[in-house]
Amino acid sequence: MDPETGVYKNLVKRESWKTVLTLAYQSLGVVYGDLSTSPLYVFKSTFAEDIQHSETNEEIYGVLSFIFWTLTLVPLFKYVFIVLRADDNGEGGTFALYSLLCRHARVNSLPNCQLADEELSDYKKDNIDFAPKNGFGSKLKSTLERYRVLQRVLLVLALIGTCMVIGDGVLTPAISVFSAVSGLELSMAKEHHKYVEVPVACVILIGLFALQHYGTHKVGFLFAPVVLIWLLCISAIGLYNILHWNPHVYQALSPHYMYIFLKKTQRGGWMSLGGILLCITGSEAMFADLGHFSQLSIKIAFTSLVYPSLILAYMGQAAYLSQHHDVNNDYRIGFYVSVPERLRWPVLVIAILAAVVGSQAIITGTFSIIKQCSSLGCFPRVKIVHTSSKIHGQIYIPEINWILMLLCLAVTIGFRDTKRLGNASGLAVITVMLVTTCLMSLVIVLCWQKSVFFAVGFVVFFGTIEALYFSASLIKFLEGAWVPIALAFVFLITMCVWHYGTLKKYEFDVQNKVSINWLLSLGPSLGIVRVRGIGLIHTELVSGIPAIFSHFVTNLPAFHQVLVFICIKSVPVPHVRPEERFLVGHIGPRKYRLYRCIVRYGYRDFHKDDMEFENDLVCSIAELIRSGSVGLNVAIDDPVKEDDKMTVIGTCSTHTEGIRMSEDDVDNNIDAAGTSELREIQSPPVVVANKPRKRVRFIVPESPKIDMDTTEELQELTEAREAGIAYILGHSYVKAKQGSSFLKKLVINVGYEFLRRNSRAPTHTLSLPHASTLEVGMIYHV
């Protein structure tokens, strides 16, 4: 073996491990902020009302045993060893599981799917065959594809999990910050501290939400150190309490104490499980934030630091409480009471910082999941601000931010105690976990192609544990658990109404689209005046001519010399590679200068600004012309056949050896190519008096040779680009048809119309310049 080769391999290995360890360190502040702050309120919520601490310590030992095994079975076994493997090309979360199922069982809720989408590199994970190998998997796949009602149930199940995540985005900041601030109770009288806790918690929450528009990248460097210091702090305090108060507390880790606990406390012990459940809040973040890190880094961080630190913290609290039975005041059972008195103020400060970090993570996660819902047509259009030019996953949504803040302040002021906040947060957390378990069982059969017995075993084992906690949380409905249900109901109704209205609107577009034969019958001039410039007609159709075009031509018989029917759509993959971004083709003969361009984005992709997008779009059309793709010489209305005539073209940066576009002032004398291997195609000179004008040039490789028709087409495209781009959008008013049911009229005429009027306009979400945008109004009767 070549020794240098061996050294190189070792160097690469060391660098890869260095990267993994760096990601593991960074994941502390993003993934584990919520989970690491759970010791602040678990014991206090558990002993709030249902059970009492006694001198036998059976309750303390039983609770500790439940905490240990819950942390071991759910975050460690379920998420770290199983669920993390169900990633969607590196992405995780509820929508990642739903996306996997959509692609494998062809149950996509997006209406504008194409066969060409299945050719995307990330569509098939690891290039596996989508056809299940086992008989049950094949039957399940065909059943899901055959019955639309099952597809809707699957979508609603994913949306329920999503809504509960949004509810958790309201409750987690409230309970984390309030529990951290509750350390003040040991420094003042009980009748006084309750008047201080709520205002201080509200001020911190207002500050937290007010700083969201700066983006997490501005303060992100503080996140990991804060959580690391917090974990080391609680583990050190826990170890001290174990050694100082009760070194034999480790015996409580035996599952035998769970049996003793339930036998003694019976119904009260079962109801107290809602408090114990809070020890795993934030576990879902390990899967949801997978796209920012890697499986190995998240596993290393949890198994080597987070898990042992939490176990030591809970054991330390139990050890202290096992030797302190004077608990006449209920607030004496908590985290801060087990902290040595000299360390309480420093620990209070660290706890508040850790609570802010944990809250920040869930708020950012809420922004991300709402963006995914909006991309898949399940949430009204909102303003999405990218707070980092380098890290595209960091976004800020103003409307959602202020709604979350108001709801968070409302539950904090309304409840004013950890018990009811814990009841509400626990139900939201366990519902998300139940949804994940159900979706995972389908992934095991359809995507992993494992035996049905493995899937059933997974559901029975973890589903039983989670159902037990779910029942204990649901019984507290009137004591706070109604909040996540109410929040989820409102968000679910909003999502379903928007998705239903969007689907009906698309169906109307399909049924009323204009035949391409009608368009071609108008002749090369389309029967109207062709003016200079490029006209971009935005449509959701992937084939055919939208009705807004005929409506526009009827009222204004003039159009641009280059016409592009553009469809910006989402596909059920997290990311679309830049080299597969555009799907471009001709409509009719090439002399008509009509093109169709389908721009594909994944549900985690971000849309470029209008100038960069315009350049990529024009370059993709120019590359289609240069590559020698023959335009359609016949009318085709079949979307499947039309897909075959379209070409996949990437962005400008992906075809460096192909055509390039250059823009500069007309007065500048810049060398056209700089090498003998390139040549320049530009528009004919146009004299514009007293106005600076941009000159557009296409720099084309000498080889292969292009014919005169292609050169003429490229020249006309450059001339149109110089003249400018106009955007034509359909401004639709959706109404239910005459004779529709009362429910449909309520959903379409009231619900969908209300959401449409109060959501962002398409021009804003697509980042279109208002001065160059023309909206064509139409009424859709669906």
C-alpha positions, -999 to +999 in steps of 0.1 A: +000+000+000+012+035-008+020+051+026+009+085+014-024+071+004-028+057+039-019+090+055-044+108+033-072+084+043-064+089+080-064+127+075-098+126+058-111+104+086-098+128+112-113+158+095-146+140+092-147+132+129-137+168+136-167+179+116-190+155+133-179+166+168-183+202+158-218+196+146-225+177+178-214+207+199-235+231+178-265+208+181-266+215+219-279+250+214-304+242+186-317+207+193-314+201+230-323+235+245-359+225+253-350+189+264-322+201+287-345+226+306-371+200+315-356+193+350-369+228+359-405+217+361-409+179+359-409+171+397-429+203+405-456+194+379-457+157+390-463+165+427-485+195+420-518+179+430-523+142+423-498+125+446-481+135+478-445+130+490-442+107+520-415+095+543-414+061+527-399+077+495-420+053+474-435+081+454-401+098+448-384+065+438-414+056+415-413+089+398-375+087+393-379+052+378-406+064+354-384+093+343-354+071+338-372+045+317-392+071+297-360+089+288-344+056+279-372+042+258-385+072+240-356+096+231-329+070+232-344+039+217-372+053+196-357+085+182-319+079+183-319+043+172-350+041+149-367+073+139-335+092+130-330+067+102-362+077+085-348+109+071-359+124+038-326+130+021-311+143+053-343+162+065-364+152+094-398+160+110-434+152+104-434+165+069-403+145+061-422+113+070-453+124+050-431+133+020-415+098+021-449+082+021-462+105-007-434+094-030-435+057-022-472+053-023-480+080-048-505+097-025-492+133-030-516+160-020-500+184-044-522+186-075-496+197-101-474+166-100-456+154-131-438+122-141-407+143-146-406+150-109-399+114-102-366+118-122-353+142-096-321+130-080-335+133-044-369+117-053-357+082-048-338+078-016-306+058-022-320+048-056-342+020-041-371+005-059-404+020-048-423-013-052-426-031-019-411-065-019-435-081+006-471-089-002-486-068+027-466-038+016-479-041-020-515-044-008-511-014+015-496+007-013-523-002-037-550+005-011-536+039-003-534+048-040-569+036-047-589+053-020-587+091-018-603+091+016-573+073+030-550+098+014-570+126+031-567+108+064-530+106+060-528+143+052-549+152+082-528+130+104-497+149+093-514+182+097-525+173+133-489+166+142-479+199+125-506+219+144-494+204+177-459+215+169-472+250+164-490+247+197-458+236+213-443+268+199-467+287+221-465+266+253-427+257+255-415+294+258-442+300+284-434+270+306-396+272+302-393+309+310-419+308+338-402+278+354-368+294+352-381+326+368-399+306+395-365+304+413-374+337+428-399+319+451-371+309+474-358+344+479-391+361+489-423+354+506-448+332+487-475+360+488-450+383+471-432+362+445-463+354+426-467+391+418-431+392+405-429+360+385-455+367+359-443+403+350-407+392+348-416+362+326-437+384+303-409+409+300-384+381+290-409+367+265-416+400+249-379+406+245-374+371+231-400+376+204-390+412+197-355+400+188-366+374+163-363+396+133-325+398+139-322+361+132-307+334+152-273+337+134-267+370+152-268+354+187-263+318+177-227+316+189-241+319+225-265+290+222-243+260+224-221+274+253-252+283+273-267+248+270-233+232+276-228+252+308-264+244+319-259+206+313-226+206+332-242+226+360-273+204+365-252+172+363-226+185+388-254+196+412-271+162+407-239+143+414-233+164+445-268+157+458-265+120+452-232+117+471-242+141+498-278+131+505-285+096+492-258+075+474-283+046+472-308+065+451-296+045+420-317+016+433-348+036+422-338+030+385-352-005+388-386-009+371-399-026+402-404+008+418-428+018+390-450-011+400-448-001+437-456+035+427-487+026+407-499+000+433-497+026+461-510+057+443-534+040+418-555+067+400-535+096+414-503+080+402-517+075+367-529+111+365-494+123+377-479+107+345-488+139+328-461+157+348-436+129+343-442+132+306-426+166+306-391+150+309-391+142+272-403+176+259-381+185+231-373+150+220-390+155+187-365+183+179-338+156+175-357+145+144-372+178+133-338+196+132-320+167+115-315+188+084-292+212+101-269+186+114-263+148+109-276+116+124-242+108+140-237+142+155-271+142+171-266+107+184-232+115+199-244+147+216-274+129+232-257+097+243-225+112+255-237+144+272-274+152+272-287+118+284-263+112+313-266+149+324-304+146+326-303+113+344-278+127+370-300+159+374-331+139+381-314+114+404-299+144+423-333+159+428-347+126+440-318+121+463-324+155+479-361+150+483-357+116+497-340+132+527-363+162+530-399+153+538-411+186+552-430+198+522-459+217+537-456+242+509-461+227+475-436+250+459-409+234+480-408+204+456-390+218+426-356+222+410-342+252+429-349+237+463-323+210+456-297+236+445-272+246+472-281+280+486-249+297+476-254+287+440-290+296+435-286+330+420-259+320+395-280+289+386-311+311+382-293+333+357-280+303+337-315+287+339-331+318+324-306+319+296-311+282+289-348+286+289-345+315+263-323+292+242-348+264+243-376+287+235-357+302+206-352+267+191-389+258+192-399+293+178-374+288+148-388+253+143-423+267+142-413+292+115-397+263+095-427+240+097-451+268+087-429+275+057-431+238+047-469+239+051-471+270+029-449+254+003-472+224+001-503+245-002-516+238+033-511+273+049-520+308+038-493+329+021-471+347+047-441+369+045-409+349+048-377+368+057-344+350+053-323+364+082-290+349+070-274+351+036-253+320+044-277+297+063-308+295+043-327+275+069-329+305+092-361+324+085-384+348+102-422+352+097-435+384+112-472+375+113-465+342+130-440+357+154-465+383+168-493+357+169-471+334+189-461+362+212-497+372+220-507+336+226-477+329+247-484+360+269-520+350+271-513+315+285-486+328+308-509+354+323-540+332+322-524+302+340-498+317+362-486+284+374-464+255+362-491+228+368-515+239+341-488+250+318-473+215+322-507+199+315-510+219+282-474+213+271-475+176+279-505+169+257-490+188+227-457+169+230-472+134+233-497+140+204-467+148+181-450+116+193-481+095+186-484+110+151-447+102+145-453+066+157-482+061+133-464+075+103-432+056+112-452+023+111-461+031+075-426+041+066-413+008+080-435-012+056-437+011+025-403+028+025-380+004+044-398-026+030-396-044+064-419-071+077-453-061+089-445-077+122-417-052+128-441-023+121-468-038+143-442-044+171-430-008+168-466+006+171-476-017+199-445-011+220-440+026+217-477+033+210-487+017+243-462+038+262-473+070+245-510+061+247-506+057+285-491+092+288-517+106+263-546+093+284-530+108+316-526+142+298-561+141+283-578+136+316-564+171+326-585+186+298-602+212+321-569+219+339-550+233+310-549+205+285-576+221+264-552+248+253-532+228+227-564+211+215-580+245+209-549+259+192-545+228+171-582+229+161-579+265+149-547+259+129-561+226+115-593+243+103-572+270+088-549+246+070-578+224+057-598+253+045-568+268+026-558+235+012-594+227+000-598+261-015-564+259-033-573+224-046-607+236-059-591+266-076-565+244-093-593+220-105-611+250-120-579+260-138-576+226-152-612+224-164-612+258-179-577+259-195-575+271-231-566+245-258-532+249-273-549+243-307-568+275-302-536+293-294-518+280-325-548+288-347-541+325-341-509+323-362-474+334-355-485+368-343-513+352-322-537+377-339-525+405-317-498+431-316-464+418-302-446+445-282-410+445-271-402+427-238-407+394-221-441+386-206-442+361-177-476+346-172-477+330-138-499+299-136-502+268-114-508+247-145-480+224-157-497+220-191-521+239-213-529+276-214-545+292-183-578+309-187-564+343-176-545+344-209-576+343-230-593+367-206-563+391-210-561+388-248-598+395-251-596+428-232-561+439-243-551+426-278-514+432-274-487+410-259-449+407-256-426+395-283-414+367-260-441+349-239-433+326-211-459+305-192-442+300-159-452+276-131-434+279-097-443+248-078-432+227-049-423+190-051-424+164-023-386+165-017-368+187+008-344+202-018-342+204-056-307+206-069-298+237-089-290+217-120-325+203-119-343+235-111-359+244-144-380+223-168-382+242-200-398+236-234-414+253-265-451+258-270-459+255-307-433+262-334-401+280-325-411+311-345-440+318-321-415+326-293-437+308-268-421+289-239-432+270-209-410+270-178-416+250-147-396+260-117-393+233-090-386+239-054-384+215-024-404+222+007-372+234+025-358+255-004-359+292-005-369+314-034-343+337-049-349+374-052-364+387-084-333+399-102-313+367-097-344+346-106-350+366-138-314+360-149-316+323-142-350+321-160-337+339-192-305+318-192-325+286-190-345+296-220-314+306-238-298+273-230-328+255-243-325+274-276-288+269-279-289+232-270-307+225-302-339+212-286-366+211-313-398+229-305-432+213-307-445+213-342-479+199-332-504+208-306-501+187-275-526+189-247-515+157-230-493+167-200-476+133-200-465+137-237-456+174-231-433+163-203-413+143-228-408+174-249-394+195-220-357+198-211-342+198-176-319+229-173-301+241-142-294+276-130-266+298-145-240+285-120-246+249-130-239+250-167-206+269-167-196+254-200-229+264-217-244+298-224-238+328-201-255+361-199-238+394-193-253+428-185-234+461-187-240+497-195-243+504-232-215+530-231-190+505-216-166+490-240-160+456-225-144+427-243-171+403-254-156+370-243-120+373-233-111+340-251-112+328-286-134+299-276-165+321-269-185+344-290-211+370-283-247+373-293-264+406-285-295+425-296-295+450-324-285+485-313-313+507-301-309+545-296-325+558-264-321+595-259-307+607-226-313+574-208-288+550-195-295+515-209-283+481-200-270+459-228-277+422-226-253+398-242-253+360-244-218+345-245-220+312-264-194+285-268-181+282-304-187+245-303-212+231-312-221+254-341-255+270-340-276+277-371-290+310-382-325+303-368-310+297-333-289+329-336-320+349-346-340+334-317-312+343-292-310+378-306-347+383-301-345+370-266-317+395-257-337+423-272-367+413-252-346+410-220-332+445-225-368+459-230-377+445-196-399+418-180-435+421-172-453+398-148-490+388-154-508+373-125-543+360-121-562+378-093-589+353-086-621+356-065-633+321-056-670+315-051-690+284-046-713+273-074-750+278-073-766+248-057-736+239-036-741+226-001-742+250+029-709+236+042-691+242+009-705+277+007-693+283+043-658+270+036-653+287+002-673+319+004-665+327+041-635+307+052-613+307+022-622+342+011-614+355+046-580+338+046-573+351+010-581+386+019-559+385+051-529+367+037-500+380+016-506+387-021-489+364-046-467+394-058-453+396-023-446+359-017-430+356-051-409+388-045-422+404-077-416+441-085-449+459-082-440+483-110-437+455-135-467+434-123-501+433-140-530+414-122-559+400-143-590+396-122-613+366-126-641+350-107-638+312-101-670+293-095-659+260-079 
